[in-house]
Amino acid sequence: MRRAASAMKSNGCKASVDKLRQIVNSHSADGWEKSWREGVTPWDLGQPTPILLHLLQTGSLPKGRALVPGCGSGHDVIAIASSDRYVVGLDISESAIEIATKLSSSSPSSNHHTFLKTDFFTWQPTELFDLVFDYTFFCAIEPDMRSAWASRIQNLLKPNGELITLMFPVQLANPLYCITGTSMLQRLSAITWVDPHINYEEVLHSVGFRATSIMENELAIGPRQILFLQGREKLGSWKRTTQSLL
């Protein structure tokens, strides 16, 4: 029964992803803003990411300054902000930032985070970061933007900063466009899935980053466990190599 219920949720998620694809493809200039205005946000959990909370509770997150690109409604930003960690959430959608700002207004950590409506690829902060957390951002950008993404990570992190990525197992490298056809479970069984960290390695290695750990996300939410029957979300931690610091 649990598997069936999760499968039903996954089919609903698939329909939302299809609609999101239509919006983004039809409105290249403001597709993400339109998706927020229409409430077509299948990636938004409506709560902090469970594995991020686990890292927080186990003291595994760097303190200092943290950045969450593509922060959406801001749940992750609010959750990890504290007197020891100032968090900046970025999103290109004005509606997303408005939602995040409203949600965070009564948060005890409201003095320890901020939300900015800006473009990750052109934004120039005045200070660098100790931590960047990327969940649904890398997987949503076009593949030809990934090298630019890696360069921005390199430029935004302090020399000893850490990049934490929650990575999707995908076909054709982008979950926004990877599933087509008939029955979901039939499609999934026929897909050749790409180990998620490979896509990250390709671009991060070129800017001097190496994985310090790659592990399965045992706290992935139920629908995504069903969606990724042929693979699991993976949690990656990345730092500059010694050579790249010289």
Secondary structure, DSSP 8 states (H G I E B T S, - for coil): -HHHHHHHHHHHHHHHHHHHHHHHHH-TTTHHHHHHHTT--TT--SS--HHHHHHHHTT-S--EEEEEET-TT-HHHHHH-BTTEEEEEEES-HHHHHHHHHHHTT-TTGGGEEEEES-TTT---SS-EEEEEESSSGGGS-GGGHHHHHHHHHHHEEEEEEEEEEE--BSTT-TTT---SS-HHHHHHH---B-HHHHHHHHHGGGTEEEEEEEE-TT--HHHHHHTTT---EEEEEEE-HHHH-
